[in-house]
Amino acid sequence: MKVVAEIVAAIILLASGGYLAPKAVESFKKEAIIKVNQGLPPLQSFTQKLQK
């Protein structure tokens, strides 16, 4: 029974991770671009990769 519970928990984690991860990545991209725009050293190539 414990093994079944662990399998179900793993499936739930994978499913929620697949849903939440893209949103987290998008949020990180936006924040990085904002920080660069606020006066951090120019990272134009990095910024262009994030915007793709």
C-alpha positions as CSV (number, residue, x, y, z in Angstrom):
1,M,0.0,0.0,0.0
2,K,2.9,2.4,0.8
3,V,4.3,1.8,-2.7
4,V,1.0,2.7,-4.3
5,A,0.8,5.9,-2.3
6,E,4.4,6.8,-3.4
7,I,3.5,6.2,-7.0
8,V,0.4,8.4,-6.8
9,A,2.4,11.1,-5.1
10,A,5.1,10.9,-7.8
11,I,2.4,11.2,-10.5
12,I,0.9,14.2,-8.8
13,L,4.3,15.9,-8.5
14,L,5.1,15.3,-12.2
15,A,1.7,16.6,-13.3
16,S,1.9,19.7,-11.2
17,G,5.5,20.3,-12.2
18,G,4.5,20.2,-15.8
19,Y,1.9,22.8,-15.2
20,L,3.8,25.1,-12.9
21,A,7.3,25.0,-14.5
22,P,6.5,26.9,-17.7
23,K,4.9,29.7,-15.6
24,A,7.9,29.9,-13.4
25,V,10.3,30.0,-16.3
26,E,8.2,32.8,-18.0
27,S,8.2,34.8,-14.8
28,F,12.0,34.4,-14.4
29,K,12.5,35.6,-18.0
30,K,10.4,38.7,-17.4
31,E,12.2,39.5,-14.1
32,A,15.6,39.1,-15.7
33,I,14.7,41.4,-18.5
34,I,13.4,44.0,-16.1
35,K,16.6,43.8,-14.0
36,V,18.8,44.2,-17.0
37,N,16.7,47.2,-18.2
38,Q,17.1,48.8,-14.7
39,G,20.8,49.3,-15.2
40,L,22.6,46.0,-14.8
41,P,25.5,45.5,-17.2
42,P,24.4,44.9,-20.8
43,L,23.5,41.3,-21.5
44,Q,22.1,41.8,-24.9
45,S,22.7,38.2,-26.2
46,F,21.4,36.7,-23.0
47,T,18.3,39.0,-23.1
48,Q,17.6,38.0,-26.7
49,K,17.8,34.3,-25.8
50,L,15.3,34.9,-23.0
51,Q,12.9,36.7,-25.3
52,K,12.7,33.9,-27.8
